[in-house]
Structures are given as C-alpha cells and as structure tokens.
Amino acid sequence: MTHMTGLFDVSGKVACVTGASSGLGRRAATVLANAGASVVGVARRKDELETWHNETEGQTAPVVADLGDRARLDSIVDNICQPFGAPQIIVHAAGINTRQAAHEVTDGGWDITMMLNLTIPFFLSQALVPEMAKAGWGRIINFASLQSTRAFPGGIAYGASKGGVSQLTRAMAEAWSKDGINANAIGPGFFPTELTAAVFGDEDRAARNAAQTCVGRNGRLEDIDGPLLFLSSSASDYVTGQVLMVDGGFTAK
C-alpha cells in the first residue's frame, strides 16, 4: 500500500508543460517543479519563459518553441527530451482563444485554434507515448474548459476545440491506459490569466461569473495545484479518461 504522503509524489519524474510562460501553464510548471519533478517548460515567448525558469525552484529547463508550427514538431520533441530525458508527465496547457463571433471567424483564426488547442496535444502525446509505454507508466493531462460543455458568446472555434479535448481525452485513455498511461483533463473555471484578462477587467462580468459558481468566487491560481498533483501522480492510478472540472461548481448549477 502506498504510504499516504507518497500518494501525490512526483519527485524523480520528468514533466513537460506547454504554455509554461504564463497563466495556468506557468502555475502547473512551477507546482510540479516545487514538488520535485524535473520540468521542461515549453512556450513561444523567450523572455517570459526565461523568467519562469530563473524564478522557479528545483530542476527546470526552458524550451522556446512555436507549437503552431507543426512541421517543427519532431525537433521540438527532441528539444523536450534533451534536458532530463523523455517525460513521463505531459501537461498540455498551451492554448488560444480568438474570441471571434460566429460571423467573424476566419480561416486563420479557426485553424490556429484547432492546431494549438486540439491537434498539438494529440501529436505531441503520440510522439512521447512510446517511452512512457516502455516504462509502463505515464500521465497525460489535457486542458478542457467550461466551453467543453457550455456555449459562450464569441467562443465557437474555442468551444469546438475544447469539446474536442474532452473526447480526445477519452480516446487517449482507451488507446494508451492499457500501457500504464492515464489520460485525463482539467477543466478550469474562471481564473485570472492573460487569456481571461478581458473577463476580469469587467468587474460586473467577473462578479456574475463568481455568482454562477457554487462556492461564490472565481478561481485563484493555487486552486489548480491539488487537482494537478492528483492527476500527475500515482494517486490517480485508477482514474483515466475523465474531465475534472476545477470550476467552483460553475457547471453544477
């Protein structure tokens, strides 16, 4: 029986977190590093990524990469595996929300949304799965959304991609959990990040969102820590193919 304190242990594991330069991705990368994992942070913005790397305790390595450039995925995978070896934990936190109304959606806006939010989480996982399978243990953590199940104004491309993430998570579990690789998703409610700056900048809207939750407030970055460590560790050995909504009960009402 796993000792209770060891249940959520990720020390000695190698983790890769995309979108590590800001928001929930940065929080996830920091939490895993502080918990003893060796963490490769992947993001497009070099300065922000370097700041994360320099500010974070533990073993971290920055990999500057544009995940929207799918042609470079093989070399990005090589760079991810270089600092500490192949990761056993992959957190797909990189994403984009163009906030275009249905009549405003462009080819380019649609394509980059699907690429970053849905396509890359699959193909990056696919590239890293063989080493996880060899080890007989792995964790894939996708980022779903309130919009995986709810329609919001200006969210048609984003919502379609995040609905896809929910099904992708189930399909990954079906494909890979037999090899010891569990795939789950975190579905955050409203958290103060760059992606939601417009929402939190509107006090009335932020208050309405808080009132929609069961607990009566919007998310704080630290609210993601426990769910993330749960899904990254042996605590979730028998949990796979699930979307864990970390939304204060927003979707329960």
N, C-alpha and C positions, 0 to 999 in steps of 0.2 A: 504493500500500500504506500502510495506517495505521501511523504510527510507533508502536513498541511502547508508549511511555509514554502515547500518546494513546488507546490501546485502551479504557481504562476511564474516559475523561474525560467528566465530566458538567457541566463548567463552562459557564455560559451557558444551561443548561437550566432549565426551571421544573418543579418536582416538587410533588406533593401527597401527603401521607402522612396517612392516617386512623389514629386511635388513637395520636396523637403525644404524648399526655400521660404515657404510662408504657410500660414493658416494651420489647418488640421494635419497636413502632411508634416510640417515642421514640428508640430507638437508630438506627433507619433514618432518621428525620428529621434527626438530628444528623449522621450519617455523610454523607448527601447534601449537607447544608449545608457541612460541613467540606471536602467535595470540590469545592465551587464552584457547586453548583446553588442557585437561589433556591427556598426551600422553604416551602410553606404547610402548616402543621400543623393538623389538624382533630381536635377532641376535645370531649367534653361538659363536662369539668371545667376551669373557667376558671383557677383558681389554679395547678394543675399545668401547664397549657398555657402560661400566662404565665411560669412558672418556666423551662420549656424554652426559650421564646423569648428570655428575658433571659440565659440561661446559654450559649446556642449561638452560636458564631462564624458569620460570614457573613450572608447575607440571609435572614431568616426572617420569617414573618408568622403569627400565631395566628388561627384561625377557630373560635370556640366554637359548636358545633352538636350537636344530638342526632340522630344518624343513624337512630335508631329511629323518628323522626317522618317517615315517608315523604312526607307531604303537603307538607313544607317543603323537599323535595329541590331544587326549582328555585331557590329563594332561596339555599340552601346552595351550589349550583353557582355562582351569581352572586358570592357572597362569596369562593369559592375563586379565581375568575378575576380578582378585583378588584386584589389587591396587585401581581402581576407579569405578568398576562395568563394566557391559557389554559395549563395544564400539558401538557408532553409526556410526563411520567412520573407515573404514579399507583400508589401503593403502598397496598393495602388491608390494613392491619394491625389495624383495629378488630375486636373480636370479643368473644364472651361464651361462658362455659361454666357452665351452671347446675348441673352435676354431680348431676342427678336420676336415680335408678334408674328402670328402665322403669315400674314400678308407681306411681312418684311423679310422673311427667311430667305437667305441667299444660298446658292450652291456652295460657296466657300464656307459660309457660317455653318451650314449643315455638316459638310464634310469634316471640318476640323473638330466639331463637337463629337461626331461619331468616332473619329480617329482617336482623340485623346481619352474620351470617357469610356469607350467600349472596345475598340479594336486593339489598342495597345495593351490593356490589361490582359486580353486573351493571348496575344502573340508573345508578349514578354513572359507570361507564365509558361506558355508552351515551351519556350526556349530554356527555362530554368527547371522545369519539372523532371527531366531525366536524372539530374544529380540528386534531387530530393528523393526520387523513387529508388535510386541506388542506395541511399542512406535509410530508406524505409520510414522517413519522417519529413513532413513539410507543412507549412501553413501559408495559404493564400488568403489575403484579406482585401476584398474589394470595397469601394465606397459607393453605396447606394444613396438614396436621398428621399426626402418627403415626396419628391416628384417621381419616385419609382411607382407610387400608387395614387398620387393626387395630381390634378392638373392645376397649374398656376398660370396667371397671365404672363405672356412673353416666354413661356417655357416649353414650347412644342418640341424643339430639337433636343434641348436638355432633358426634358421629361422622357422622350422616346429613348434617348441613350441610357438614362438611369433605370427605366423599365427593363431595358435590355440587360443591364448589370444584374438585376435580380435573377433573371433567367440564366444568364451566363454563370452566376454563382452556383445555381442548382446543377447545371450541366457539367461544370468543372468538378463538382463533388461526385457526380455519377461517374465521370471518366477516371478520376485520379485518387479517390479516397481509398480504394482497394490497395493502393500502394503506400498508404500511411499519410497521404497528403490531404489535409482537410481544407476545404474552401468555404469561406463564409464572407458576409458583407456587414459593414457597419452602415446604418442609415441615420446620419446626423439630422437633428432638427436645426433650428436657427442658432448658429454660433457666430461670434464676432470675428470674421476673417475678411481678407481683401475681397473675396468673392461676394460677400454679403454686405459690403460697406454701404451700398445704396439703401439696403433694408434698415440697417442700424442707424443710418444718417437721418431717417424719417422717424422721429420719436413716436408719433401716433401709430405708425405701422409696426414698429418694434413692440409697442405696448399691446397691440391687438394680437400679435403672434404669441407673446407671453401669456396672454389671457386664454389663448386656444389650448395651451398645454394643461395637463392635469396638475402639475406641480406649481404652476403660476409664475414661471420665469423662463427666459431664454437660456440657451446653453452657455456654459463657461468652458474655456479650453480644457481645464482639468477634468471635466465630466467625461472626456473620451478615454482617460488613462486606464481605468479599470476594465472597461469592455475590450480595449485594445490588448492589454496584457492577458486577459482571459482567452481571447481568440488566437494569440500568438504562442501560447504555452500548452503544456500537457493538461492543463485544467479543462481544455475543450476537446479532449481525445475522442469523445463520442458525440461531438457536435459538428455537423457538416451540412452544407447546402442551405444554410439559414441566413436570413437577413435580420440582424439585431438592430432594432430601431432605438437609437440613443437620442430621444426627442422629448423627454419630459412628459410623455404621454400625448403628444400632439396628435398622433394618428389614432389614439384610442378614443378620442372624442368625436 
